[in-house]
Amino acid sequence: MEQFILHFFKKKTREVDVQLLTAHFESVVGFEVVEEAKSIQYIYTHPRLGYKAAFILSKSSMVPDLVRLDPSYLDVNFRLELPLLTPTYVVKEIFQITQNLVEKFHLYIYTSLLEDVMEFKIETLTVLFNQSKNYYKERNPLILSSYQVVSENKATAILRYIDEAPHLQKYYEDYNIFVPKYHILKDGDDNLVLAMEWREGQAIVFPPYLDFVFYRTASEVKVIPIDDIVEVIYEFLENVPGFIKETKVINHNNMKKGMKLMKKTRFEKFTHNFSKEELTSIVD
């Protein structure tokens, strides 16, 4: 996949303390340091989502149009490589990591989409990344067809739920309410399917943008479209306070009433041919 490349510069000096730089990345969760003959790579893998980016310190310059840039800014042979199909939610986190880096080491930035070297501005950088991303998507429909393309709102909600699930679990721990994981799946036509498991009698959170629920009773597991379940227990669902709007919860008080309706309802049997899909296939 093509990369969005961001070069780093310093004013009137090329000096970068490599030991301090390495120590900085080692202190940030998700980074791995890989030393090679011609470079040191600080490879970032999102701890819960799996998307990747790399900060690379090389022995020679990789800036293609260096001679036309303001000579008071010097290339330090250091760059960020960020895959162009990275979802917006993850891009924001990586740009925040980049901002912390720039501020600590007094760096400036340059990309081929800019006229010249500039101070780090996350808003400008986000606009430039999105321009490059959209252009790449328009020009590469075949590559895009191997991914699960969803809206920015949907991708952000899915990824935020997964990323913040540990905090949600801690919040609901005292209430004995279960916070489920997504089952990231695809159907026979390679369409994205989001599912979760729900045990009968369990107070539970419903993640955003669900398609199906694997409803487990004492005798069987039913595959039920989420819309059918919501239709039955809608009046007992509540919003998760201060969280993603589409996330719902059925607490213990409401669960008993909801279970009575679930037991009374004859859900149509659903035959599926789902298979596992990678979370990192999701792009916006």
C-alpha positions as YAML, in Angstrom:
chain: A
units: angstrom
residues:
- id: 1
  name: MET
  ca: [0.00, 0.00, 0.00]
- id: 2
  name: GLU
  ca: [1.17, 3.52, -0.77]
- id: 3
  name: GLN
  ca: [2.41, 5.61, 2.14]
- id: 4
  name: PHE
  ca: [1.84, 9.18, 3.27]
- id: 5
  name: ILE
  ca: [5.38, 10.38, 3.95]
- id: 6
  name: LEU
  ca: [6.14, 13.18, 6.37]
- id: 7
  name: HIS
  ca: [9.75, 14.40, 6.58]
- id: 8
  name: PHE
  ca: [11.22, 16.06, 9.65]
- id: 9
  name: PHE
  ca: [13.58, 19.03, 9.67]
- id: 10
  name: LYS
  ca: [15.45, 21.11, 12.26]
- id: 11
  name: LYS
  ca: [16.36, 24.77, 12.11]
- id: 12
  name: LYS
  ca: [20.07, 25.44, 11.39]
- id: 13
  name: THR
  ca: [21.19, 22.05, 12.67]
- id: 14
  name: ARG
  ca: [21.03, 18.39, 11.70]
- id: 15
  name: GLU
  ca: [21.80, 17.07, 15.15]
- id: 16
  name: VAL
  ca: [19.43, 14.47, 16.54]
- id: 17
  name: ASP
  ca: [20.32, 12.57, 19.70]
- id: 18
  name: VAL
  ca: [19.66, 9.01, 18.53]
- id: 19
  name: GLN
  ca: [19.83, 7.54, 22.04]
- id: 20
  name: LEU
  ca: [17.30, 10.08, 23.29]
- id: 21
  name: LEU
  ca: [15.09, 9.47, 20.24]
- id: 22
  name: THR
  ca: [15.17, 5.71, 20.80]
- id: 23
  name: ALA
  ca: [14.44, 6.13, 24.50]
- id: 24
  name: HIS
  ca: [11.47, 8.33, 23.61]
- id: 25
  name: PHE
  ca: [9.89, 5.72, 21.33]
- id: 26
  name: GLU
  ca: [10.60, 2.90, 23.78]
- id: 27
  name: SER
  ca: [8.59, 4.82, 26.38]
- id: 28
  name: VAL
  ca: [5.50, 4.94, 24.13]
- id: 29
  name: VAL
  ca: [3.22, 1.88, 24.19]
- id: 30
  name: GLY
  ca: [3.08, 0.07, 20.84]
- id: 31
  name: PHE
  ca: [6.56, 0.82, 19.49]
- id: 32
  name: GLU
  ca: [9.21, -1.68, 18.42]
- id: 33
  name: VAL
  ca: [12.76, -0.58, 17.55]
- id: 34
  name: VAL
  ca: [14.32, -2.33, 14.54]
- id: 35
  name: GLU
  ca: [17.94, -1.48, 13.72]
- id: 36
  name: GLU
  ca: [19.18, -2.22, 10.20]
- id: 37
  name: ALA
  ca: [22.38, -1.41, 8.30]
- id: 38
  name: LYS
  ca: [21.02, 1.76, 6.72]
- id: 39
  name: SER
  ca: [18.25, 2.79, 9.09]
- id: 40
  name: ILE
  ca: [16.61, 2.59, 12.49]
- id: 41
  name: GLN
  ca: [12.88, 1.93, 12.30]
- id: 42
  name: TYR
  ca: [10.52, 2.80, 15.12]
- id: 43
  name: ILE
  ca: [7.53, 0.68, 14.16]
- id: 44
  name: TYR
  ca: [4.18, 1.46, 15.75]
- id: 45
  name: THR
  ca: [1.44, -1.14, 16.04]
- id: 46
  name: HIS
  ca: [-1.74, 0.08, 17.70]
- id: 47
  name: PRO
  ca: [-2.01, -1.99, 20.91]
- id: 48
  name: ARG
  ca: [-5.67, -2.90, 20.47]
- id: 49
  name: LEU
  ca: [-6.45, -2.21, 16.81]
- id: 50
  name: GLY
  ca: [-3.37, -3.53, 15.00]
- id: 51
  name: TYR
  ca: [-2.91, -0.72, 12.45]
- id: 52
  name: LYS
  ca: [0.72, 0.19, 11.77]
- id: 53
  name: ALA
  ca: [2.96, 3.17, 11.01]
- id: 54
  name: ALA
  ca: [6.72, 3.67, 11.05]
- id: 55
  name: PHE
  ca: [9.10, 6.46, 12.00]
- id: 56
  name: ILE
  ca: [12.36, 5.88, 10.11]
- id: 57
  name: LEU
  ca: [15.80, 7.38, 10.74]
- id: 58
  name: SER
  ca: [17.97, 6.79, 7.66]
- id: 59
  name: LYS
  ca: [21.61, 7.48, 6.82]
- id: 60
  name: SER
  ca: [20.79, 9.57, 3.76]
- id: 61
  name: SER
  ca: [18.09, 12.04, 2.75]
- id: 62
  name: MET
  ca: [14.84, 10.76, 1.26]
- id: 63
  name: VAL
  ca: [13.44, 14.21, 0.40]
- id: 64
  name: PRO
  ca: [13.06, 14.31, -3.42]
- id: 65
  name: ASP
  ca: [12.95, 18.11, -3.87]
- id: 66
  name: LEU
  ca: [15.32, 19.20, -1.12]
- id: 67
  name: VAL
  ca: [17.18, 21.84, -3.18]
- id: 68
  name: ARG
  ca: [14.15, 24.10, -3.56]
- id: 69
  name: LEU
  ca: [13.36, 24.28, 0.16]
- id: 70
  name: ASP
  ca: [14.30, 27.02, 2.61]
- id: 71
  name: PRO
  ca: [18.00, 26.36, 3.39]
- id: 72
  name: SER
  ca: [17.64, 27.50, 6.99]
- id: 73
  name: TYR
  ca: [15.78, 24.24, 7.67]
- id: 74
  name: LEU
  ca: [17.95, 21.13, 7.51]
- id: 75
  name: ASP
  ca: [16.79, 17.62, 6.73]
- id: 76
  name: VAL
  ca: [17.61, 15.26, 9.59]
- id: 77
  name: ASN
  ca: [16.95, 12.11, 7.51]
- id: 78
  name: PHE
  ca: [13.97, 11.22, 9.64]
- id: 79
  name: ARG
  ca: [10.44, 10.55, 8.38]
- id: 80
  name: LEU
  ca: [7.03, 9.12, 9.18]
- id: 81
  name: GLU
  ca: [5.50, 6.56, 6.83]
- id: 82
  name: LEU
  ca: [1.75, 6.15, 7.32]
- id: 83
  name: PRO
  ca: [-0.32, 3.83, 5.07]
- id: 84
  name: LEU
  ca: [-2.85, 5.86, 3.10]
- id: 85
  name: LEU
  ca: [-5.77, 3.57, 3.93]
- id: 86
  name: THR
  ca: [-5.35, 4.02, 7.67]
- id: 87
  name: PRO
  ca: [-8.75, 4.90, 9.24]
- id: 88
  name: THR
  ca: [-9.27, 8.44, 10.51]
- id: 89
  name: TYR
  ca: [-9.55, 7.31, 14.14]
- id: 90
  name: VAL
  ca: [-6.06, 5.80, 14.05]
- id: 91
  name: VAL
  ca: [-4.61, 8.67, 12.00]
- id: 92
  name: LYS
  ca: [-5.61, 11.09, 14.75]
- id: 93
  name: GLU
  ca: [-3.77, 9.01, 17.34]
- id: 94
  name: ILE
  ca: [-0.64, 8.76, 15.20]
- id: 95
  name: PHE
  ca: [-0.64, 12.49, 14.49]
- id: 96
  name: GLN
  ca: [-0.94, 13.09, 18.24]
- id: 97
  name: ILE
  ca: [2.12, 10.88, 18.77]
- id: 98
  name: THR
  ca: [3.84, 12.89, 16.03]
- id: 99
  name: GLN
  ca: [2.93, 16.19, 17.67]
- id: 100
  name: ASN
  ca: [4.45, 15.04, 20.97]
- id: 101
  name: LEU
  ca: [7.61, 14.01, 19.11]
- id: 102
  name: VAL
  ca: [7.90, 17.31, 17.23]
- id: 103
  name: GLU
  ca: [7.47, 19.36, 20.39]
- id: 104
  name: LYS
  ca: [10.03, 17.34, 22.34]
- id: 105
  name: PHE
  ca: [12.74, 17.39, 19.65]
- id: 106
  name: HIS
  ca: [11.98, 20.83, 18.15]
- id: 107
  name: LEU
  ca: [11.22, 19.46, 14.69]
- id: 108
  name: TYR
  ca: [9.56, 20.98, 11.63]
- id: 109
  name: ILE
  ca: [7.68, 19.08, 8.94]
- id: 110
  name: TYR
  ca: [7.57, 18.77, 5.18]
- id: 111
  name: THR
  ca: [5.61, 16.70, 2.67]
- id: 112
  name: SER
  ca: [5.60, 16.96, -1.12]
- id: 113
  name: LEU
  ca: [2.12, 18.53, -0.89]
- id: 114
  name: LEU
  ca: [3.58, 21.58, 0.86]
- id: 115
  name: GLU
  ca: [5.36, 24.53, -0.69]
- id: 116
  name: ASP
  ca: [8.03, 24.54, 2.00]
- id: 117
  name: VAL
  ca: [9.00, 23.34, 5.46]
- id: 118
  name: MET
  ca: [6.53, 24.44, 8.14]
- id: 119
  name: GLU
  ca: [5.74, 24.17, 11.82]
- id: 120
  name: PHE
  ca: [3.63, 21.20, 12.83]
- id: 121
  name: LYS
  ca: [-0.09, 21.94, 12.52]
- id: 122
  name: ILE
  ca: [-2.29, 18.93, 13.06]
- id: 123
  name: GLU
  ca: [-5.26, 20.49, 11.22]
- id: 124
  name: THR
  ca: [-3.18, 21.16, 8.08]
- id: 125
  name: LEU
  ca: [-1.63, 17.72, 8.23]
- id: 126
  name: THR
  ca: [-5.02, 16.05, 8.53]
- id: 127
  name: VAL
  ca: [-6.32, 17.91, 5.46]
- id: 128
  name: LEU
  ca: [-3.25, 16.89, 3.43]
- id: 129
  name: PHE
  ca: [-3.52, 13.27, 4.53]
- id: 130
  name: ASN
  ca: [-7.21, 13.12, 3.60]
- id: 131
  name: GLN
  ca: [-6.50, 14.65, 0.18]
- id: 132
  name: SER
  ca: [-3.86, 12.00, -0.48]
- id: 133
  name: LYS
  ca: [-6.09, 9.23, 0.85]
- id: 134
  name: ASN
  ca: [-9.08, 10.21, -1.28]
- id: 135
  name: TYR
  ca: [-6.94, 10.54, -4.40]
- id: 136
  name: TYR
  ca: [-5.43, 7.10, -3.76]
- id: 137
  name: LYS
  ca: [-8.88, 5.55, -3.27]
- id: 138
  name: GLU
  ca: [-10.18, 7.08, -6.51]
- id: 139
  name: ARG
  ca: [-7.19, 5.83, -8.49]
- id: 140
  name: ASN
  ca: [-7.05, 2.33, -7.00]
- id: 141
  name: PRO
  ca: [-10.54, 0.77, -6.97]
- id: 142
  name: LEU
  ca: [-9.10, -2.73, -7.40]
- id: 143
  name: ILE
  ca: [-6.93, -2.41, -4.29]
- id: 144
  name: LEU
  ca: [-9.83, -0.87, -2.41]
- id: 145
  name: SER
  ca: [-12.07, -3.82, -3.31]
- id: 146
  name: SER
  ca: [-10.00, -6.06, -1.02]
- id: 147
  name: TYR
  ca: [-10.89, -3.89, 2.00]
- id: 148
  name: GLN
  ca: [-14.08, -3.29, 3.96]
- id: 149
  name: VAL
  ca: [-14.90, 0.33, 3.12]
- id: 150
  name: VAL
  ca: [-17.33, 2.01, 5.52]
- id: 151
  name: SER
  ca: [-18.21, 5.59, 6.43]
- id: 152
  name: GLU
  ca: [-15.87, 7.58, 8.67]
- id: 153
  name: ASN
  ca: [-18.53, 7.69, 11.40]
- id: 154
  name: LYS
  ca: [-18.99, 3.92, 11.34]
- id: 155
  name: ALA
  ca: [-15.27, 3.13, 11.29]
- id: 156
  name: THR
  ca: [-14.61, 5.58, 14.12]
- id: 157
  name: ALA
  ca: [-17.42, 4.13, 16.26]
- id: 158
  name: ILE
  ca: [-16.23, 0.54, 15.72]
- id: 159
  name: LEU
  ca: [-12.58, 1.31, 16.43]
- id: 160
  name: ARG
  ca: [-13.32, 3.55, 19.40]
- id: 161
  name: TYR
  ca: [-15.51, 0.85, 20.96]
- id: 162
  name: ILE
  ca: [-12.72, -1.72, 20.66]
- id: 163
  name: ASP
  ca: [-10.05, 0.74, 21.80]
- id: 164
  name: GLU
  ca: [-11.98, 1.92, 24.86]
- id: 165
  name: ALA
  ca: [-13.60, -1.41, 25.79]
- id: 166
  name: PRO
  ca: [-11.19, -1.94, 28.74]
- id: 167
  name: HIS
  ca: [-12.35, 1.38, 30.26]
- id: 168
  name: LEU
  ca: [-15.97, 0.42, 29.64]
- id: 169
  name: GLN
  ca: [-15.41, -2.96, 31.31]
- id: 170
  name: LYS
  ca: [-13.97, -1.24, 34.36]
- id: 171
  name: TYR
  ca: [-16.93, 1.16, 34.49]
- id: 172
  name: TYR
  ca: [-19.52, -1.65, 34.38]
- id: 173
  name: GLU
  ca: [-17.60, -4.09, 36.59]
- id: 174
  name: ASP
  ca: [-19.43, -3.09, 39.78]
- id: 175
  name: TYR
  ca: [-22.77, -3.33, 37.98]
- id: 176
  name: ASN
  ca: [-21.99, -6.86, 36.75]
- id: 177
  name: ILE
  ca: [-22.78, -5.83, 33.18]
- id: 178
  name: PHE
  ca: [-20.86, -7.65, 30.46]
- id: 179
  name: VAL
  ca: [-18.99, -5.71, 27.77]
- id: 180
  name: PRO
  ca: [-18.69, -8.03, 24.74]
- id: 181
  name: LYS
  ca: [-16.11, -8.13, 22.00]
- id: 182
  name: TYR
  ca: [-17.04, -7.78, 18.36]
- id: 183
  name: HIS
  ca: [-16.94, -10.80, 16.10]
- id: 184
  name: ILE
  ca: [-15.48, -9.26, 12.93]
- id: 185
  name: LEU
  ca: [-16.86, -11.37, 10.08]
- id: 186
  name: LYS
  ca: [-17.77, -11.33, 6.41]
- id: 187
  name: ASP
  ca: [-20.61, -13.01, 4.56]
- id: 188
  name: GLY
  ca: [-20.52, -15.06, 1.37]
- id: 189
  name: ASP
  ca: [-20.36, -11.90, -0.73]
- id: 190
  name: ASP
  ca: [-17.41, -10.57, 1.31]
- id: 191
  name: ASN
  ca: [-19.53, -7.89, 2.98]
- id: 192
  name: LEU
  ca: [-18.54, -6.83, 6.49]
- id: 193
  name: VAL
  ca: [-20.62, -8.36, 9.29]
- id: 194
  name: LEU
  ca: [-20.40, -7.21, 12.92]
- id: 195
  name: ALA
  ca: [-21.69, -9.63, 15.52]
- id: 196
  name: MET
  ca: [-21.54, -10.31, 19.25]
- id: 197
  name: GLU
  ca: [-22.46, -13.12, 21.64]
- id: 198
  name: TRP
  ca: [-25.21, -12.73, 24.22]
- id: 199
  name: ARG
  ca: [-25.98, -15.36, 26.85]
- id: 200
  name: GLU
  ca: [-29.57, -15.69, 27.98]
- id: 201
  name: GLY
  ca: [-30.16, -13.75, 31.20]
- id: 202
  name: GLN
  ca: [-27.01, -11.65, 30.87]
- id: 203
  name: ALA
  ca: [-27.03, -7.88, 31.44]
- id: 204
  name: ILE
  ca: [-24.94, -6.61, 28.55]
- id: 205
  name: VAL
  ca: [-23.69, -3.74, 26.39]
- id: 206
  name: PHE
  ca: [-24.59, -3.70, 22.69]
- id: 207
  name: PRO
  ca: [-21.74, -2.25, 20.56]
- id: 208
  name: PRO
  ca: [-22.48, 0.26, 17.78]
- id: 209
  name: TYR
  ca: [-23.36, -0.81, 14.22]
- id: 210
  name: LEU
  ca: [-24.10, -4.44, 15.06]
- id: 211
  name: ASP
  ca: [-25.57, -6.69, 12.38]
- id: 212
  name: PHE
  ca: [-26.17, -9.95, 14.24]
- id: 213
  name: VAL
  ca: [-26.27, -11.45, 17.72]
- id: 214
  name: PHE
  ca: [-25.29, -15.02, 18.54]
- id: 215
  name: TYR
  ca: [-27.92, -15.58, 21.22]
- id: 216
  name: ARG
  ca: [-26.89, -18.46, 23.47]
- id: 217
  name: THR
  ca: [-29.55, -20.32, 25.48]
- id: 218
  name: ALA
  ca: [-29.17, -23.51, 27.50]
- id: 219
  name: SER
  ca: [-30.07, -25.63, 24.47]
- id: 220
  name: GLU
  ca: [-28.88, -23.75, 21.37]
- id: 221
  name: VAL
  ca: [-27.21, -20.74, 19.77]
- id: 222
  name: LYS
  ca: [-29.51, -18.64, 17.60]
- id: 223
  name: VAL
  ca: [-28.20, -16.25, 14.97]
- id: 224
  name: ILE
  ca: [-30.54, -13.26, 15.16]
- id: 225
  name: PRO
  ca: [-30.38, -9.97, 13.23]
- id: 226
  name: ILE
  ca: [-29.87, -7.10, 15.68]
- id: 227
  name: ASP
  ca: [-32.88, -5.24, 14.25]
- id: 228
  name: ASP
  ca: [-35.13, -8.13, 15.27]
- id: 229
  name: ILE
  ca: [-33.77, -8.08, 18.83]
- id: 230
  name: VAL
  ca: [-34.05, -4.30, 19.14]
- id: 231
  name: GLU
  ca: [-37.67, -4.51, 18.00]
- id: 232
  name: VAL
  ca: [-38.41, -6.86, 20.91]
- id: 233
  name: ILE
  ca: [-36.47, -5.17, 23.74]
- id: 234
  name: TYR
  ca: [-36.31, -1.55, 22.54]
- id: 235
  name: GLU
  ca: [-38.07, -0.09, 25.60]
- id: 236
  name: PHE
  ca: [-35.49, -1.71, 27.91]
- id: 237
  name: LEU
  ca: [-32.37, -0.41, 26.15]
- id: 238
  name: GLU
  ca: [-30.51, 2.61, 27.53]
- id: 239
  name: ASN
  ca: [-27.69, 4.75, 26.19]
- id: 240
  name: VAL
  ca: [-24.21, 4.22, 27.60]
- id: 241
  name: PRO
  ca: [-23.50, 7.50, 29.43]
- id: 242
  name: GLY
  ca: [-20.75, 9.64, 27.91]
- id: 243
  name: PHE
  ca: [-19.95, 7.08, 25.21]
- id: 244
  name: ILE
  ca: [-20.62, 6.40, 21.53]
- id: 245
  name: LYS
  ca: [-24.20, 7.38, 20.70]
- id: 246
  name: GLU
  ca: [-25.08, 4.10, 18.99]
- id: 247
  name: THR
  ca: [-23.95, 1.99, 21.98]
- id: 248
  name: LYS
  ca: [-26.77, 0.59, 24.13]
- id: 249
  name: VAL
  ca: [-27.02, -1.33, 27.40]
- id: 250
  name: ILE
  ca: [-29.63, -3.52, 29.04]
- id: 251
  name: ASN
  ca: [-29.11, -3.48, 32.82]
- id: 252
  name: HIS
  ca: [-30.18, -6.05, 35.41]
- id: 253
  name: ASN
  ca: [-33.48, -4.36, 36.24]
- id: 254
  name: ASN
  ca: [-34.53, -4.27, 32.59]
- id: 255
  name: MET
  ca: [-32.94, -7.58, 31.67]
- id: 256
  name: LYS
  ca: [-35.55, -9.69, 33.49]
- id: 257
  name: LYS
  ca: [-38.36, -7.97, 31.60]
- id: 258
  name: GLY
  ca: [-36.44, -8.24, 28.35]
- id: 259
  name: MET
  ca: [-35.83, -11.97, 28.85]
- id: 260
  name: LYS
  ca: [-39.55, -12.64, 29.17]
- id: 261
  name: LEU
  ca: [-40.12, -11.07, 25.77]
- id: 262
  name: MET
  ca: [-37.12, -12.83, 24.23]
- id: 263
  name: LYS
  ca: [-38.45, -16.21, 25.39]
- id: 264
  name: LYS
  ca: [-41.91, -15.47, 24.02]
- id: 265
  name: THR
  ca: [-40.63, -14.37, 20.62]
- id: 266
  name: ARG
  ca: [-40.15, -16.91, 17.85]
- id: 267
  name: PHE
  ca: [-37.26, -15.59, 15.83]
- id: 268
  name: GLU
  ca: [-37.00, -16.73, 12.25]
- id: 269
  name: LYS
  ca: [-34.14, -19.17, 11.73]
- id: 270
  name: PHE
  ca: [-31.23, -17.55, 9.95]
- id: 271
  name: THR
  ca: [-28.80, -19.58, 7.87]
- id: 272
  name: HIS
  ca: [-25.40, -17.98, 7.52]
- id: 273
  name: ASN
  ca: [-22.04, -18.63, 5.91]
- id: 274
  name: PHE
  ca: [-19.96, -16.14, 7.88]
- id: 275
  name: SER
  ca: [-16.18, -16.35, 7.99]
- id: 276
  name: LYS
  ca: [-13.61, -14.43, 10.00]
- id: 277
  name: GLU
  ca: [-12.46, -11.02, 8.75]
- id: 278
  name: GLU
  ca: [-9.46, -8.98, 9.91]
- id: 279
  name: LEU
  ca: [-10.14, -5.80, 11.84]
- id: 280
  name: THR
  ca: [-7.43, -4.04, 9.82]
- id: 281
  name: SER
  ca: [-9.47, -4.64, 6.66]
- id: 282
  name: ILE
  ca: [-11.77, -1.81, 7.79]
- id: 283
  name: VAL
  ca: [-11.05, 1.55, 6.11]
- id: 284
  name: ASP
  ca: [-13.08, 4.74, 5.81]
...
